[in-house]
Amino acid sequence: MTSSDEVFMVSLWDMLSLLSIVSTLGGAASGAALAGGGGARLGLGVVLGLGLGVLFTVGLRKMGDRVFRSIPDEDLSGRSPLRLRLIYVAAVVWVLLPAPLLGNLIAHRLIRVVLP
């Protein structure tokens, strides 16, 4: 296979990591809109959302990396370990509720303080 023929596989874990950034960015943008709109506030909300999203994603990836390293290479049962299933459920829950909510709250309050 040549380098132009390579197919890059994206796992579910990678997609959840990217969704963590996007959901935090959306929450921060909505927090900026709730803080009064305007170009400067929205721009600050986007910057805060991207920064928070990257921080949240780094934490999510580190947590997942610890779980993935703890799984034995040869699992004879054929079922995925419980901790592997739980880390995926925790990541989905994180992407759907806490990440956008924290992005919204932090951006809203920080924008209110910085740009009164």
Secondary structure as GFF3:
##gff-version 3
##sequence-region A 1 116
A	DSSP	three_ten_helix	3	5	.	.	.	ID=ss1
A	DSSP	alpha_helix	12	34	.	.	.	ID=ss2
A	DSSP	alpha_helix	39	70	.	.	.	ID=ss3
A	DSSP	alpha_helix	82	96	.	.	.	ID=ss4
A	DSSP	alpha_helix	98	114	.	.	.	ID=ss5
###
